[in-house]
Amino acid sequence: MSKVLRPTMTRAGLQAVFNDNNRGFETLIGAIALGAGIYQPNGNQTALMDERSRVNVLSGKRVAPNQINFTVVDESEQEYDLGELGVYSTTGVLLCVYSAQGEVIARKTADTGVIVSASLVLTGLPDNSVNIIDTGPDFNILIAPELARMATVQISNMTRHLKQLFRSMDLGLTHGT
C-alpha cells in the first residue's frame, strides 16, 4: 500500500511538538502502529482503537518541511484488515492518527507481511518541527535481489521463446510474425 496520508493530529501530539519546538528540538517519529479500527479520528486519541502491531520505521525521510515519507513492514502472523495508522514519537506520544470511516487500507494475512509506504503530510505544525528515525537501509535496497531474480527469469523465458521462434522459422513452420 502506498498513499498520501493527511492524518488527524492528536491534542497530545500537538502539545508534544510545540513543547519540543519551544525547547529548540524537533519531535522524532520512532514507530508506526497498525490497527484494525475504522473510524473518523477526532484528535482526542491517545492510542489506536484496535492496535495490532507497532513497528519501527524501515526507511523514512523528511522530503519537505511538513512532509515525511516512510515505509514499515508488519511480518507478524496476525490477520486483520488494516484500518488505522498511528504515528508515535520516540517518547511514546501518539502524534497523529489516520483512519477513514469505511476504508480498509490493506489486508494483513497470517502467511504474508504487509508493507505500508506512505507520505505523511503534517499540516498546522511549524516547518521542520517533526522528523523521522529509520532503522534500516533504504527499502529499495532490500527488494533489489528479488527484482534481479525476477528479471533473470523473464529474460530466460524470452530467450527460450526467441530460440523456439527461430527454430520454427528455420523449419519453415512460421514466418516470424
C-alpha positions as CSV (number, residue, x, y, z in Angstrom):
1,M,0.0,0.0,0.0
2,S,1.3,3.4,-0.9
3,K,-0.6,6.6,-0.5
4,V,-0.6,10.2,0.8
5,L,-1.9,10.4,4.4
6,R,-3.4,13.5,5.9
7,P,-3.7,12.4,9.5
8,T,-5.5,14.0,12.3
9,M,-3.1,15.4,14.8
10,T,-3.9,14.4,18.4
11,R,-4.0,17.0,21.1
12,A,-1.2,15.2,23.0
13,G,0.8,15.2,19.7
14,L,0.4,18.9,19.1
15,Q,1.4,19.6,22.7
16,A,4.5,17.4,22.4
17,V,5.6,19.0,19.1
18,F,5.1,22.6,20.4
19,N,6.9,21.7,23.7
20,D,9.9,20.2,21.8
21,N,9.9,23.2,19.4
22,N,9.9,25.7,22.2
23,R,13.0,23.9,23.7
24,G,14.7,24.0,20.3
25,F,14.2,20.4,19.4
26,E,12.4,18.6,16.6
27,T,10.0,15.8,17.6
28,L,11.1,12.5,16.3
29,I,8.9,9.8,15.0
30,G,10.0,6.4,16.4
31,A,7.3,3.9,15.5
32,I,4.2,3.4,13.4
33,A,1.2,1.5,14.9
34,L,-1.0,-0.6,12.7
35,G,-4.6,-1.4,13.7
36,A,-7.9,-2.7,12.7
37,G,-10.1,0.1,13.9
38,I,-12.0,2.0,11.2
39,Y,-13.4,5.4,12.3
40,Q,-13.1,9.1,11.9
41,P,-10.4,10.4,14.3
42,N,-11.2,13.5,16.3
43,G,-7.9,14.4,17.9
44,N,-8.7,13.1,21.4
45,Q,-7.0,9.7,20.8
46,T,-4.1,8.7,23.0
47,A,-3.9,5.2,21.5
48,L,-5.3,3.4,18.5
49,M,-8.8,1.9,18.7
50,D,-7.6,-1.6,17.9
51,E,-3.8,-1.7,17.7
52,R,-2.5,-5.0,16.2
53,S,1.2,-4.2,15.7
54,R,3.7,-1.5,16.4
55,V,6.7,-1.5,14.1
56,N,9.9,0.6,13.7
57,V,10.2,2.6,10.6
58,L,12.2,0.6,8.0
59,S,13.0,3.7,5.9
60,G,12.0,7.2,6.2
61,K,13.0,10.8,5.5
62,R,11.6,14.3,5.5
63,V,11.1,15.4,1.9
64,A,9.5,18.8,2.6
65,P,9.2,21.0,5.7
66,N,5.8,19.3,6.5
67,Q,6.0,16.0,4.6
68,I,7.6,12.8,5.7
69,N,7.9,9.6,3.6
70,F,8.1,6.3,5.4
71,T,8.0,2.6,4.9
72,V,7.1,0.0,7.5
73,V,6.6,-3.8,7.3
74,D,4.5,-6.0,9.6
75,E,5.7,-9.6,9.3
76,S,3.7,-10.9,12.2
77,E,1.4,-13.9,11.9
78,Q,-1.6,-11.9,12.7
79,E,-4.6,-11.5,10.4
80,Y,-6.5,-8.2,10.2
81,D,-7.9,-5.5,8.0
82,L,-5.6,-2.5,8.3
83,G,-7.9,0.4,9.0
84,E,-5.9,2.7,11.2
85,L,-2.3,4.0,11.4
86,G,-0.8,5.8,14.4
87,V,2.4,7.7,14.4
88,Y,4.3,7.6,17.7
89,S,7.1,9.8,18.9
90,T,10.3,8.3,20.4
91,T,8.9,9.4,23.8
92,G,5.7,7.3,23.2
93,V,3.3,10.1,22.5
94,L,0.6,9.3,19.8
95,L,1.3,12.3,17.5
96,C,-1.4,11.7,14.8
97,V,-3.8,9.1,13.6
98,Y,-5.0,8.1,10.1
99,S,-8.3,6.3,9.6
100,A,-11.3,6.9,7.4
101,Q,-14.8,5.7,8.0
102,G,-15.5,2.7,5.8
103,E,-11.9,2.5,4.4
104,V,-9.7,-0.6,4.7
105,I,-6.2,0.4,3.8
106,A,-4.8,-3.1,3.3
107,R,-5.4,-6.7,4.3
108,K,-2.9,-8.5,6.5
109,T,-2.9,-12.3,6.4
110,A,-1.1,-14.7,8.7
111,D,1.2,-16.0,5.9
112,T,2.1,-12.7,4.3
113,G,3.5,-9.4,5.5
114,V,2.0,-6.1,4.8
115,I,4.2,-3.2,3.5
116,V,3.0,0.3,4.1
117,S,4.8,3.0,2.2
118,A,3.2,6.5,2.6
119,S,3.7,10.2,2.5
120,L,2.7,11.8,5.8
121,V,1.6,15.4,5.4
122,L,1.6,17.2,8.7
123,T,-0.3,20.5,8.4
124,G,-0.7,23.0,11.1
125,L,2.8,22.5,12.5
126,P,5.8,24.7,12.4
127,D,8.0,23.8,9.4
128,N,10.7,21.2,10.1
129,S,9.4,20.5,13.6
130,V,8.9,16.8,13.1
131,N,11.5,14.3,11.7
132,I,11.7,10.5,11.5
133,I,14.2,7.9,12.6
134,D,14.6,4.9,10.3
135,T,16.1,1.6,11.4
136,G,17.4,0.2,8.2
137,P,18.7,0.8,4.7
138,D,16.6,2.3,2.0
139,F,13.8,-0.1,1.3
140,N,14.7,-0.3,-2.4
141,I,17.9,-2.0,-1.5
142,L,16.0,-4.7,0.3
143,I,13.9,-5.6,-2.8
144,A,16.8,-5.4,-5.3
145,P,17.7,-9.1,-5.1
146,E,14.1,-10.2,-5.7
147,L,13.9,-7.8,-8.7
148,A,17.1,-9.1,-10.1
149,R,15.9,-12.7,-9.8
150,M,12.6,-11.8,-11.4
151,A,14.4,-10.0,-14.3
152,T,16.6,-13.1,-14.8
153,V,13.6,-15.4,-15.1
154,Q,11.9,-13.1,-17.5
155,I,14.9,-12.7,-19.7
156,S,15.5,-16.5,-19.7
157,N,11.9,-17.1,-20.7
158,M,12.1,-14.6,-23.5
159,T,15.3,-16.2,-24.7
160,R,13.6,-19.6,-24.8
161,H,10.7,-18.2,-26.8
162,L,13.0,-16.5,-29.3
163,K,15.0,-19.7,-29.8
164,Q,11.8,-21.6,-30.4
165,L,10.7,-18.9,-32.9
166,F,14.0,-19.1,-34.8
167,R,13.9,-22.9,-34.8
168,S,10.3,-22.8,-36.2
169,M,11.4,-20.2,-38.9
170,D,14.4,-22.5,-39.9
171,L,12.0,-25.4,-40.3
172,G,9.6,-23.2,-42.4
173,L,6.8,-23.5,-39.9
174,T,6.4,-19.8,-39.4
175,H,7.4,-16.5,-41.0
176,G,8.3,-14.7,-37.8
177,T,5.1,-12.7,-37.5
